[in-house]
């Protein structure tokens, strides 16, 4: 995770990261790469991060509910 104060700082770092990744013969996973404003909030490692709130991400809750349903249907106590 990279947080910057300005868009120009972000652009410089993104270019550097792409250069390093290319040298290492690695690539970024497009669906896992996101650039946006922190004010809008974002999901990270199963949590929803916002300026004043840290909570479980909706996707995490849905996955947990699905797993509980599966366990119940298979007779888990």
mmCIF file of the N, C-alpha and C atoms, coordinates in Angstrom:
data_MODEL
# 
_entry.id   MODEL 
# 
loop_
_atom_site.group_PDB 
_atom_site.id 
_atom_site.type_symbol 
_atom_site.label_atom_id 
_atom_site.label_alt_id 
_atom_site.label_comp_id 
_atom_site.label_asym_id 
_atom_site.label_entity_id 
_atom_site.label_seq_id 
_atom_site.pdbx_PDB_ins_code 
_atom_site.Cartn_x 
_atom_site.Cartn_y 
_atom_site.Cartn_z 
_atom_site.occupancy 
_atom_site.B_iso_or_equiv 
_atom_site.pdbx_formal_charge 
_atom_site.auth_seq_id 
_atom_site.auth_comp_id 
_atom_site.auth_asym_id 
_atom_site.auth_atom_id 
_atom_site.pdbx_PDB_model_num 
ATOM 1   N N  . UNK A 1 1  ? 0.849   -1.155  0.000   1.00 0.00 ? 1  UNK A N  1 
ATOM 2   C CA . UNK A 1 1  ? 0.000   0.000   0.000   1.00 0.00 ? 1  UNK A CA 1 
ATOM 3   C C  . UNK A 1 1  ? 0.902   1.226   0.000   1.00 0.00 ? 1  UNK A C  1 
ATOM 4   N N  . UNK A 1 2  ? 0.576   2.133   -0.868  1.00 0.00 ? 2  UNK A N  1 
ATOM 5   C CA . UNK A 1 2  ? 1.328   3.384   -0.964  1.00 0.00 ? 2  UNK A CA 1 
ATOM 6   C C  . UNK A 1 2  ? 0.349   4.536   -0.826  1.00 0.00 ? 2  UNK A C  1 
ATOM 7   N N  . UNK A 1 3  ? 0.609   5.407   0.127   1.00 0.00 ? 3  UNK A N  1 
ATOM 8   C CA . UNK A 1 3  ? -0.220  6.594   0.327   1.00 0.00 ? 3  UNK A CA 1 
ATOM 9   C C  . UNK A 1 3  ? 0.658   7.817   0.096   1.00 0.00 ? 3  UNK A C  1 
ATOM 10  N N  . UNK A 1 4  ? 0.173   8.743   -0.708  1.00 0.00 ? 4  UNK A N  1 
ATOM 11  C CA . UNK A 1 4  ? 0.909   9.975   -0.966  1.00 0.00 ? 4  UNK A CA 1 
ATOM 12  C C  . UNK A 1 4  ? -0.009  11.170  -0.746  1.00 0.00 ? 4  UNK A C  1 
ATOM 13  N N  . UNK A 1 5  ? 0.602   12.323  -0.585  1.00 0.00 ? 5  UNK A N  1 
ATOM 14  C CA . UNK A 1 5  ? -0.194  13.541  -0.392  1.00 0.00 ? 5  UNK A CA 1 
ATOM 15  C C  . UNK A 1 5  ? -0.627  14.157  -1.709  1.00 0.00 ? 5  UNK A C  1 
ATOM 16  N N  . UNK A 1 6  ? 0.172   13.963  -2.761  1.00 0.00 ? 6  UNK A N  1 
ATOM 17  C CA . UNK A 1 6  ? -0.156  14.594  -4.044  1.00 0.00 ? 6  UNK A CA 1 
ATOM 18  C C  . UNK A 1 6  ? -0.191  13.567  -5.165  1.00 0.00 ? 6  UNK A C  1 
ATOM 19  N N  . UNK A 1 7  ? -0.902  13.922  -6.208  1.00 0.00 ? 7  UNK A N  1 
ATOM 20  C CA . UNK A 1 7  ? -0.993  13.054  -7.382  1.00 0.00 ? 7  UNK A CA 1 
ATOM 21  C C  . UNK A 1 7  ? 0.361   12.931  -8.082  1.00 0.00 ? 7  UNK A C  1 
ATOM 22  N N  . UNK A 1 8  ? 1.148   14.006  -8.076  1.00 0.00 ? 8  UNK A N  1 
ATOM 23  C CA . UNK A 1 8  ? 2.460   13.950  -8.733  1.00 0.00 ? 8  UNK A CA 1 
ATOM 24  C C  . UNK A 1 8  ? 3.398   12.988  -7.999  1.00 0.00 ? 8  UNK A C  1 
ATOM 25  N N  . UNK A 1 9  ? 3.320   12.951  -6.675  1.00 0.00 ? 9  UNK A N  1 
ATOM 26  C CA . UNK A 1 9  ? 4.126   11.987  -5.920  1.00 0.00 ? 9  UNK A CA 1 
ATOM 27  C C  . UNK A 1 9  ? 3.717   10.565  -6.288  1.00 0.00 ? 9  UNK A C  1 
ATOM 28  N N  . UNK A 1 10 ? 2.420   10.359  -6.398  1.00 0.00 ? 10 UNK A N  1 
ATOM 29  C CA . UNK A 1 10 ? 1.910   9.044   -6.762  1.00 0.00 ? 10 UNK A CA 1 
ATOM 30  C C  . UNK A 1 10 ? 2.398   8.628   -8.143  1.00 0.00 ? 10 UNK A C  1 
ATOM 31  N N  . UNK A 1 11 ? 2.323   9.528   -9.105  1.00 0.00 ? 11 UNK A N  1 
ATOM 32  C CA . UNK A 1 11 ? 2.762   9.223   -10.478 1.00 0.00 ? 11 UNK A CA 1 
ATOM 33  C C  . UNK A 1 11 ? 4.226   8.821   -10.515 1.00 0.00 ? 11 UNK A C  1 
ATOM 34  N N  . UNK A 1 12 ? 5.073   9.548   -9.790  1.00 0.00 ? 12 UNK A N  1 
ATOM 35  C CA . UNK A 1 12 ? 6.502   9.219   -9.747  1.00 0.00 ? 12 UNK A CA 1 
ATOM 36  C C  . UNK A 1 12 ? 6.723   7.833   -9.158  1.00 0.00 ? 12 UNK A C  1 
ATOM 37  N N  . UNK A 1 13 ? 6.014   7.526   -8.082  1.00 0.00 ? 13 UNK A N  1 
ATOM 38  C CA . UNK A 1 13 ? 6.179   6.216   -7.455  1.00 0.00 ? 13 UNK A CA 1 
ATOM 39  C C  . UNK A 1 13 ? 5.652   5.091   -8.323  1.00 0.00 ? 13 UNK A C  1 
ATOM 40  N N  . UNK A 1 14 ? 4.548   5.321   -8.995  1.00 0.00 ? 14 UNK A N  1 
ATOM 41  C CA . UNK A 1 14 ? 3.992   4.291   -9.884  1.00 0.00 ? 14 UNK A CA 1 
ATOM 42  C C  . UNK A 1 14 ? 4.979   3.975   -11.004 1.00 0.00 ? 14 UNK A C  1 
ATOM 43  N N  . UNK A 1 15 ? 5.578   5.000   -11.595 1.00 0.00 ? 15 UNK A N  1 
ATOM 44  C CA . UNK A 1 15 ? 6.579   4.782   -12.647 1.00 0.00 ? 15 UNK A CA 1 
ATOM 45  C C  . UNK A 1 15 ? 7.758   3.983   -12.110 1.00 0.00 ? 15 UNK A C  1 
ATOM 46  N N  . UNK A 1 16 ? 8.219   4.334   -10.926 1.00 0.00 ? 16 UNK A N  1 
ATOM 47  C CA . UNK A 1 16 ? 9.339   3.623   -10.317 1.00 0.00 ? 16 UNK A CA 1 
ATOM 48  C C  . UNK A 1 16 ? 8.981   2.160   -10.031 1.00 0.00 ? 16 UNK A C  1 
ATOM 49  N N  . UNK A 1 17 ? 7.790   1.943   -9.517  1.00 0.00 ? 17 UNK A N  1 
ATOM 50  C CA . UNK A 1 17 ? 7.347   0.576   -9.223  1.00 0.00 ? 17 UNK A CA 1 
ATOM 51  C C  . UNK A 1 17 ? 7.271   -0.258  -10.499 1.00 0.00 ? 17 UNK A C  1 
ATOM 52  N N  . UNK A 1 18 ? 6.708   0.315   -11.560 1.00 0.00 ? 18 UNK A N  1 
ATOM 53  C CA . UNK A 1 18 ? 6.635   -0.416  -12.829 1.00 0.00 ? 18 UNK A CA 1 
ATOM 54  C C  . UNK A 1 18 ? 8.033   -0.740  -13.355 1.00 0.00 ? 18 UNK A C  1 
ATOM 55  N N  . UNK A 1 19 ? 8.959   0.182   -13.230 1.00 0.00 ? 19 UNK A N  1 
ATOM 56  C CA . UNK A 1 19 ? 10.329  -0.050  -13.672 1.00 0.00 ? 19 UNK A CA 1 
ATOM 57  C C  . UNK A 1 19 ? 10.964  -1.198  -12.885 1.00 0.00 ? 19 UNK A C  1 
ATOM 58  N N  . UNK A 1 20 ? 10.822  -1.170  -11.576 1.00 0.00 ? 20 UNK A N  1 
ATOM 59  C CA . UNK A 1 20 ? 11.399  -2.225  -10.728 1.00 0.00 ? 20 UNK A CA 1 
ATOM 60  C C  . UNK A 1 20 ? 10.752  -3.574  -11.028 1.00 0.00 ? 20 UNK A C  1 
ATOM 61  N N  . UNK A 1 21 ? 9.430   -3.583  -11.157 1.00 0.00 ? 21 UNK A N  1 
ATOM 62  C CA . UNK A 1 21 ? 8.727   -4.832  -11.450 1.00 0.00 ? 21 UNK A CA 1 
ATOM 63  C C  . UNK A 1 21 ? 9.179   -5.417  -12.784 1.00 0.00 ? 21 UNK A C  1 
ATOM 64  N N  . UNK A 1 22 ? 9.383   -4.550  -13.776 1.00 0.00 ? 22 UNK A N  1 
ATOM 65  C CA . UNK A 1 22 ? 9.845   -5.015  -15.086 1.00 0.00 ? 22 UNK A CA 1 
ATOM 66  C C  . UNK A 1 22 ? 11.240  -5.613  -14.971 1.00 0.00 ? 22 UNK A C  1 
ATOM 67  N N  . UNK A 1 23 ? 12.125  -4.963  -14.224 1.00 0.00 ? 23 UNK A N  1 
ATOM 68  C CA . UNK A 1 23 ? 13.487  -5.474  -14.030 1.00 0.00 ? 23 UNK A CA 1 
ATOM 69  C C  . UNK A 1 23 ? 13.470  -6.836  -13.341 1.00 0.00 ? 23 UNK A C  1 
ATOM 70  N N  . UNK A 1 24 ? 12.535  -7.028  -12.442 1.00 0.00 ? 24 UNK A N  1 
ATOM 71  C CA . UNK A 1 24 ? 12.418  -8.300  -11.722 1.00 0.00 ? 24 UNK A CA 1 
ATOM 72  C C  . UNK A 1 24 ? 11.600  -9.335  -12.494 1.00 0.00 ? 24 UNK A C  1 
ATOM 73  N N  . UNK A 1 25 ? 11.115  -8.944  -13.670 1.00 0.00 ? 25 UNK A N  1 
ATOM 74  C CA . UNK A 1 25 ? 10.281  -9.795  -14.520 1.00 0.00 ? 25 UNK A CA 1 
ATOM 75  C C  . UNK A 1 25 ? 9.010   -10.217 -13.785 1.00 0.00 ? 25 UNK A C  1 
ATOM 76  N N  . UNK A 1 26 ? 8.419   -9.249  -13.086 1.00 0.00 ? 26 UNK A N  1 
ATOM 77  C CA . UNK A 1 26 ? 7.164   -9.444  -12.368 1.00 0.00 ? 26 UNK A CA 1 
ATOM 78  C C  . UNK A 1 26 ? 6.123   -8.490  -12.937 1.00 0.00 ? 26 UNK A C  1 
ATOM 79  N N  . UNK A 1 27 ? 4.870   -8.735  -12.614 1.00 0.00 ? 27 UNK A N  1 
ATOM 80  C CA . UNK A 1 27 ? 3.829   -7.819  -13.060 1.00 0.00 ? 27 UNK A CA 1 
ATOM 81  C C  . UNK A 1 27 ? 2.819   -7.615  -11.940 1.00 0.00 ? 27 UNK A C  1 
ATOM 82  N N  . UNK A 1 28 ? 2.139   -6.496  -12.007 1.00 0.00 ? 28 UNK A N  1 
ATOM 83  C CA . UNK A 1 28 ? 1.097   -6.192  -11.033 1.00 0.00 ? 28 UNK A CA 1 
ATOM 84  C C  . UNK A 1 28 ? -0.196  -6.853  -11.486 1.00 0.00 ? 28 UNK A C  1 
ATOM 85  N N  . UNK A 1 29 ? -0.957  -7.365  -10.546 1.00 0.00 ? 29 UNK A N  1 
ATOM 86  C CA . UNK A 1 29 ? -2.240  -7.972  -10.854 1.00 0.00 ? 29 UNK A CA 1 
ATOM 87  C C  . UNK A 1 29 ? -3.268  -6.856  -11.024 1.00 0.00 ? 29 UNK A C  1 
ATOM 88  N N  . UNK A 1 30 ? -3.809  -6.669  -12.231 1.00 0.00 ? 30 UNK A N  1 
ATOM 89  C CA . UNK A 1 30 ? -4.683  -5.525  -12.502 1.00 0.00 ? 30 UNK A CA 1 
ATOM 90  C C  . UNK A 1 30 ? -5.875  -5.405  -11.557 1.00 0.00 ? 30 UNK A C  1 
ATOM 91  N N  . UNK A 1 31 ? -6.504  -6.529  -11.199 1.00 0.00 ? 31 UNK A N  1 
ATOM 92  C CA . UNK A 1 31 ? -7.679  -6.473  -10.327 1.00 0.00 ? 31 UNK A CA 1 
ATOM 93  C C  . UNK A 1 31 ? -7.324  -6.128  -8.884  1.00 0.00 ? 31 UNK A C  1 
ATOM 94  N N  . UNK A 1 32 ? -6.054  -6.223  -8.542  1.00 0.00 ? 32 UNK A N  1 
ATOM 95  C CA . UNK A 1 32 ? -5.619  -5.928  -7.175  1.00 0.00 ? 32 UNK A CA 1 
ATOM 96  C C  . UNK A 1 32 ? -4.923  -4.576  -7.087  1.00 0.00 ? 32 UNK A C  1 
ATOM 97  N N  . UNK A 1 33 ? -4.851  -3.861  -8.201  1.00 0.00 ? 33 UNK A N  1 
ATOM 98  C CA . UNK A 1 33 ? -4.166  -2.581  -8.237  1.00 0.00 ? 33 UNK A CA 1 
ATOM 99  C C  . UNK A 1 33 ? -5.203  -1.474  -8.357  1.00 0.00 ? 33 UNK A C  1 
ATOM 100 N N  . UNK A 1 34 ? -5.165  -0.527  -7.433  1.00 0.00 ? 34 UNK A N  1 
ATOM 101 C CA . UNK A 1 34 ? -6.159  0.536   -7.427  1.00 0.00 ? 34 UNK A CA 1 
ATOM 102 C C  . UNK A 1 34 ? -5.504  1.837   -6.978  1.00 0.00 ? 34 UNK A C  1 
ATOM 103 N N  . UNK A 1 35 ? -5.835  2.904   -7.652  1.00 0.00 ? 35 UNK A N  1 
ATOM 104 C CA . UNK A 1 35 ? -5.388  4.236   -7.239  1.00 0.00 ? 35 UNK A CA 1 
ATOM 105 C C  . UNK A 1 35 ? -6.623  5.103   -7.088  1.00 0.00 ? 35 UNK A C  1 
ATOM 106 N N  . UNK A 1 36 ? -6.728  5.747   -5.958  1.00 0.00 ? 36 UNK A N  1 
ATOM 107 C CA . UNK A 1 36 ? -7.892  6.595   -5.722  1.00 0.00 ? 36 UNK A CA 1 
ATOM 108 C C  . UNK A 1 36 ? -7.697  7.449   -4.489  1.00 0.00 ? 36 UNK A C  1 
ATOM 109 N N  . UNK A 1 37 ? -8.700  8.207   -4.157  1.00 0.00 ? 37 UNK A N  1 
ATOM 110 C CA . UNK A 1 37 ? -8.637  9.093   -2.999  1.00 0.00 ? 37 UNK A CA 1 
ATOM 111 C C  . UNK A 1 37 ? -9.008  8.331   -1.733  1.00 0.00 ? 37 UNK A C  1 
ATOM 112 N N  . UNK A 1 38 ? -8.214  8.523   -0.687  1.00 0.00 ? 38 UNK A N  1 
ATOM 113 C CA . UNK A 1 38 ? -8.451  7.859   0.587   1.00 0.00 ? 38 UNK A CA 1 
ATOM 114 C C  . UNK A 1 38 ? -9.809  8.255   1.156   1.00 0.00 ? 38 UNK A C  1 
ATOM 115 N N  . UNK A 1 39 ? -10.241 9.470   0.872   1.00 0.00 ? 39 UNK A N  1 
ATOM 116 C CA . UNK A 1 39 ? -11.518 9.955   1.388   1.00 0.00 ? 39 UNK A CA 1 
ATOM 117 C C  . UNK A 1 39 ? -12.683 9.054   0.987   1.00 0.00 ? 39 UNK A C  1 
ATOM 118 N N  . UNK A 1 40 ? -12.561 8.407   -0.151  1.00 0.00 ? 40 UNK A N  1 
ATOM 119 C CA . UNK A 1 40 ? -13.625 7.531   -0.629  1.00 0.00 ? 40 UNK A CA 1 
ATOM 120 C C  . UNK A 1 40 ? -13.604 6.180   0.074   1.00 0.00 ? 40 UNK A C  1 
ATOM 121 N N  . UNK A 1 41 ? -12.514 5.875   0.755   1.00 0.00 ? 41 UNK A N  1 
ATOM 122 C CA . UNK A 1 41 ? -12.382 4.592   1.424   1.00 0.00 ? 41 UNK A CA 1 
ATOM 123 C C  . UNK A 1 41 ? -11.929 3.511   0.458   1.00 0.00 ? 41 UNK A C  1 
ATOM 124 N N  . UNK A 1 42 ? -11.425 2.394   1.017   1.00 0.00 ? 42 UNK A N  1 
ATOM 125 C CA . UNK A 1 42 ? -10.957 1.287   0.190   1.00 0.00 ? 42 UNK A CA 1 
ATOM 126 C C  . UNK A 1 42 ? -10.911 0.017   1.027   1.00 0.00 ? 42 UNK A C  1 
ATOM 127 N N  . UNK A 1 43 ? -10.960 -1.121  0.346   1.00 0.00 ? 43 UNK A N  1 
ATOM 128 C CA . UNK A 1 43 ? -10.842 -2.418  1.007   1.00 0.00 ? 43 UNK A CA 1 
ATOM 129 C C  . UNK A 1 43 ? -9.379  -2.842  0.993   1.00 0.00 ? 43 UNK A C  1 
ATOM 130 N N  . UNK A 1 44 ? -8.928  -3.370  2.135   1.00 0.00 ? 44 UNK A N  1 
ATOM 131 C CA . UNK A 1 44 ? -7.537  -3.823  2.246   1.00 0.00 ? 44 UNK A CA 1 
ATOM 132 C C  . UNK A 1 44 ? -7.473  -4.940  3.270   1.00 0.00 ? 44 UNK A C  1 
ATOM 133 N N  . UNK A 1 45 ? -7.002  -6.105  2.841   1.00 0.00 ? 45 UNK A N  1 
ATOM 134 C CA . UNK A 1 45 ? -6.826  -7.270  3.703   1.00 0.00 ? 45 UNK A CA 1 
ATOM 135 C C  . UNK A 1 45 ? -8.087  -7.607  4.507   1.00 0.00 ? 45 UNK A C  1 
ATOM 136 N N  . UNK A 1 46 ? -9.238  -7.533  3.834   1.00 0.00 ? 46 UNK A N  1 
ATOM 137 C CA . UNK A 1 46 ? -10.492 -7.923  4.458   1.00 0.00 ? 46 UNK A CA 1 
ATOM 138 C C  . UNK A 1 46 ? -11.192 -6.840  5.249   1.00 0.00 ? 46 UNK A C  1 
ATOM 139 N N  . UNK A 1 47 ? -10.614 -5.654  5.266   1.00 0.00 ? 47 UNK A N  1 
ATOM 140 C CA . UNK A 1 47 ? -11.210 -4.550  6.013   1.00 0.00 ? 47 UNK A CA 1 
ATOM 141 C C  . UNK A 1 47 ? -11.584 -3.408  5.077   1.00 0.00 ? 47 UNK A C  1 
ATOM 142 N N  . UNK A 1 48 ? -12.545 -2.613  5.511   1.00 0.00 ? 48 UNK A N  1 
ATOM 143 C CA . UNK A 1 48 ? -12.907 -1.377  4.811   1.00 0.00 ? 48 UNK A CA 1 
ATOM 144 C C  . UNK A 1 48 ? -12.232 -0.246  5.574   1.00 0.00 ? 48 UNK A C  1 
ATOM 145 N N  . UNK A 1 49 ? -11.352 0.463   4.900   1.00 0.00 ? 49 UNK A N  1 
ATOM 146 C CA . UNK A 1 49 ? -10.600 1.553   5.508   1.00 0.00 ? 49 UNK A CA 1 
ATOM 147 C C  . UNK A 1 49 ? -11.155 2.861   4.993   1.00 0.00 ? 49 UNK A C  1 
ATOM 148 N N  . UNK A 1 50 ? -11.525 3.748   5.901   1.00 0.00 ? 50 UNK A N  1 
ATOM 149 C CA . UNK A 1 50 ? -11.993 5.088   5.553   1.00 0.00 ? 50 UNK A CA 1 
ATOM 150 C C  . UNK A 1 50 ? -11.324 6.063   6.515   1.00 0.00 ? 50 UNK A C  1 
ATOM 151 N N  . UNK A 1 51 ? -11.537 7.331   6.302   1.00 0.00 ? 51 UNK A N  1 
ATOM 152 C CA . UNK A 1 51 ? -10.866 8.337   7.127   1.00 0.00 ? 51 UNK A CA 1 
ATOM 153 C C  . UNK A 1 51 ? -11.135 8.157   8.615   1.00 0.00 ? 51 UNK A C  1 
ATOM 154 N N  . UNK A 1 52 ? -12.361 7.856   8.988   1.00 0.00 ? 52 UNK A N  1 
ATOM 155 C CA . UNK A 1 52 ? -12.693 7.765   10.410  1.00 0.00 ? 52 UNK A CA 1 
ATOM 156 C C  . UNK A 1 52 ? -13.179 6.387   10.831  1.00 0.00 ? 52 UNK A C  1 
ATOM 157 N N  . UNK A 1 53 ? -13.179 5.412   9.912   1.00 0.00 ? 53 UNK A N  1 
ATOM 158 C CA . UNK A 1 53 ? -13.758 4.108   10.211  1.00 0.00 ? 53 UNK A CA 1 
ATOM 159 C C  . UNK A 1 53 ? -12.859 2.984   9.717   1.00 0.00 ? 53 UNK A C  1 
ATOM 160 N N  . UNK A 1 54 ? -12.774 1.942   10.532  1.00 0.00 ? 54 UNK A N  1 
ATOM 161 C CA . UNK A 1 54 ? -12.130 0.695   10.125  1.00 0.00 ? 54 UNK A CA 1 
ATOM 162 C C  . UNK A 1 54 ? -13.103 -0.411  10.500  1.00 0.00 ? 54 UNK A C  1 
ATOM 163 N N  . UNK A 1 55 ? -13.588 -1.137  9.492   1.00 0.00 ? 55 UNK A N  1 
ATOM 164 C CA . UNK A 1 55 ? -14.557 -2.200  9.752   1.00 0.00 ? 55 UNK A CA 1 
ATOM 165 C C  . UNK A 1 55 ? -14.313 -3.325  8.768   1.00 0.00 ? 55 UNK A C  1 
ATOM 166 N N  . UNK A 1 56 ? -14.995 -4.448  8.981   1.00 0.00 ? 56 UNK A N  1 
ATOM 167 C CA . UNK A 1 56 ? -14.887 -5.551  8.046   1.00 0.00 ? 56 UNK A CA 1 
ATOM 168 C C  . UNK A 1 56 ? -15.464 -5.138  6.695   1.00 0.00 ? 56 UNK A C  1 
ATOM 169 N N  . UNK A 1 57 ? -14.828 -5.564  5.638   1.00 0.00 ? 57 UNK A N  1 
ATOM 170 C CA . UNK A 1 57 ? -15.327 -5.287  4.296   1.00 0.00 ? 57 UNK A CA 1 
ATOM 171 C C  . UNK A 1 57 ? -16.567 -6.137  4.040   1.00 0.00 ? 57 UNK A C  1 
ATOM 172 N N  . UNK A 1 58 ? -17.477 -5.632  3.223   1.00 0.00 ? 58 UNK A N  1 
ATOM 173 C CA . UNK A 1 58 ? -18.712 -6.359  2.892   1.00 0.00 ? 58 UNK A CA 1 
ATOM 174 C C  . UNK A 1 58 ? -18.400 -7.735  2.306   1.00 0.00 ? 58 UNK A C  1 
ATOM 175 N N  . UNK A 1 59 ? -17.389 -7.809  1.473   1.00 0.00 ? 59 UNK A N  1 
ATOM 176 C CA . UNK A 1 59 ? -17.000 -9.080  0.855   1.00 0.00 ? 59 UNK A CA 1 
ATOM 177 C C  . UNK A 1 59 ? -16.574 -10.087 1.922   1.00 0.00 ? 59 UNK A C  1 
ATOM 178 N N  . UNK A 1 60 ? -15.884 -9.625  2.957   1.00 0.00 ? 60 UNK A N  1 
ATOM 179 C CA . UNK A 1 60 ? -15.454 -10.487 4.050   1.00 0.00 ? 60 UNK A CA 1 
ATOM 180 C C  . UNK A 1 60 ? -16.659 -11.033 4.806   1.00 0.00 ? 60 UNK A C  1 
ATOM 181 N N  . UNK A 1 61 ? -17.624 -10.179 5.068   1.00 0.00 ? 61 UNK A N  1 
ATOM 182 C CA . UNK A 1 61 ? -18.829 -10.589 5.790   1.00 0.00 ? 61 UNK A CA 1 
ATOM 183 C C  . UNK A 1 61 ? -19.613 -11.612 4.976   1.00 0.00 ? 61 UNK A C  1 
ATOM 184 N N  . UNK A 1 62 ? -19.770 -11.364 3.671   1.00 0.00 ? 62 UNK A N  1 
ATOM 185 C CA . UNK A 1 62 ? -20.492 -12.316 2.805   1.00 0.00 ? 62 UNK A CA 1 
ATOM 186 C C  . UNK A 1 62 ? -19.791 -13.668 2.767   1.00 0.00 ? 62 UNK A C  1 
ATOM 187 N N  . UNK A 1 63 ? -18.461 -13.659 2.690   1.00 0.00 ? 63 UNK A N  1 
ATOM 188 C CA . UNK A 1 63 ? -17.694 -14.903 2.662   1.00 0.00 ? 63 UNK A CA 1 
ATOM 189 C C  . UNK A 1 63 ? -17.878 -15.674 3.970   1.00 0.00 ? 63 UNK A C  1 
ATOM 190 N N  . UNK A 1 64 ? -17.874 -14.954 5.096   1.00 0.00 ? 64 UNK A N  1 
ATOM 191 C CA . UNK A 1 64 ? -18.065 -15.564 6.398   1.00 0.00 ? 64 UNK A CA 1 
ATOM 192 C C  . UNK A 1 64 ? -19.464 -16.174 6.510   1.00 0.00 ? 64 UNK A C  1 
ATOM 193 N N  . UNK A 1 65 ? -20.493 -15.444 6.053   1.00 0.00 ? 65 UNK A N  1 
ATOM 194 C CA . UNK A 1 65 ? -21.863 -15.953 6.091   1.00 0.00 ? 65 UNK A CA 1 
ATOM 195 C C  . UNK A 1 65 ? -22.000 -17.208 5.236   1.00 0.00 ? 65 UNK A C  1 
ATOM 196 N N  . UNK A 1 66 ? -21.369 -17.201 4.065   1.00 0.00 ? 66 UNK A N  1 
ATOM 197 C CA . UNK A 1 66 ? -21.406 -18.363 3.180   1.00 0.00 ? 66 UNK A CA 1 
ATOM 198 C C  . UNK A 1 66 ? -20.759 -19.570 3.854   1.00 0.00 ? 66 UNK A C  1 
ATOM 199 N N  . UNK A 1 67 ? -19.629 -19.350 4.494   1.00 0.00 ? 67 UNK A N  1 
ATOM 200 C CA . UNK A 1 67 ? -18.924 -20.442 5.170   1.00 0.00 ? 67 UNK A CA 1 
ATOM 201 C C  . UNK A 1 67 ? -19.765 -20.989 6.330   1.00 0.00 ? 67 UNK A C  1 
ATOM 202 N N  . UNK A 1 68 ? -20.410 -20.109 7.096   1.00 0.00 ? 68 UNK A N  1 
ATOM 203 C CA . UNK A 1 68 ? -21.283 -20.557 8.185   1.00 0.00 ? 68 UNK A CA 1 
ATOM 204 C C  . UNK A 1 68 ? -22.438 -21.401 7.652   1.00 0.00 ? 68 UNK A C  1 
ATOM 205 N N  . UNK A 1 69 ? -23.024 -20.967 6.541   1.00 0.00 ? 69 UNK A N  1 
ATOM 206 C CA . UNK A 1 69 ? -24.121 -21.718 5.932   1.00 0.00 ? 69 UNK A CA 1 
ATOM 207 C C  . UNK A 1 69 ? -23.650 -23.102 5.514   1.00 0.00 ? 69 UNK A C  1 
ATOM 208 N N  . UNK A 1 70 ? -22.489 -23.179 4.891   1.00 0.00 ? 70 UNK A N  1 
ATOM 209 C CA . UNK A 1 70 ? -21.940 -24.480 4.478   1.00 0.00 ? 70 UNK A CA 1 
ATOM 210 C C  . UNK A 1 70 ? -21.715 -25.388 5.681   1.00 0.00 ? 70 UNK A C  1 
ATOM 211 N N  . UNK A 1 71 ? -21.136 -24.844 6.729   1.00 0.00 ? 71 UNK A N  1 
ATOM 212 C CA . UNK A 1 71 ? -20.884 -25.640 7.932   1.00 0.00 ? 71 UNK A CA 1 
ATOM 213 C C  . UNK A 1 71 ? -22.195 -26.151 8.536   1.00 0.00 ? 71 UNK A C  1 
ATOM 214 N N  . UNK A 1 72 ? -23.214 -25.271 8.611   1.00 0.00 ? 72 UNK A N  1 
ATOM 215 C CA . UNK A 1 72 ? -24.515 -25.657 9.151   1.00 0.00 ? 72 UNK A CA 1 
ATOM 216 C C  . UNK A 1 72 ? -25.138 -26.762 8.322   1.00 0.00 ? 72 UNK A C  1 
ATOM 217 N N  . UNK A 1 73 ? -25.085 -26.623 6.996   1.00 0.00 ? 73 UNK A N  1 
ATOM 218 C CA . UNK A 1 73 ? -25.683 -27.628 6.118   1.00 0.00 ? 73 UNK A CA 1 
ATOM 219 C C  . UNK A 1 73 ? -24.981 -28.972 6.218   1.00 0.00 ? 73 UNK A C  1 
ATOM 220 N N  . UNK A 1 74 ? -23.724 -28.980 6.627   1.00 0.00 ? 74 UNK A N  1 
ATOM 221 C CA . UNK A 1 74 ? -22.977 -30.225 6.785   1.00 0.00 ? 74 UNK A CA 1 
ATOM 222 C C  . UNK A 1 74 ? -23.022 -30.736 8.222   1.00 0.00 ? 74 UNK A C  1 
ATOM 223 N N  . UNK A 1 75 ? -23.881 -30.121 9.045   1.00 0.00 ? 75 UNK A N  1 
ATOM 224 C CA . UNK A 1 75 ? -24.129 -30.632 10.394  1.00 0.00 ? 75 UNK A CA 1 
ATOM 225 C C  . UNK A 1 75 ? -23.116 -30.206 11.455  1.00 0.00 ? 75 UNK A C  1 
ATOM 226 N N  . UNK A 1 76 ? -22.342 -29.192 11.198  1.00 0.00 ? 76 UNK A N  1 
ATOM 227 C CA . UNK A 1 76 ? -21.381 -28.731 12.207  1.00 0.00 ? 76 UNK A CA 1 
ATOM 228 C C  . UNK A 1 76 ? -22.144 -28.129 13.387  1.00 0.00 ? 76 UNK A C  1 
ATOM 229 N N  . UNK A 1 77 ? -21.601 -28.319 14.568  1.00 0.00 ? 77 UNK A N  1 
ATOM 230 C CA . UNK A 1 77 ? -22.272 -27.771 15.753  1.00 0.00 ? 77 UNK A CA 1 
ATOM 231 C C  . UNK A 1 77 ? -21.863 -26.337 16.003  1.00 0.00 ? 77 UNK A C  1 
# 
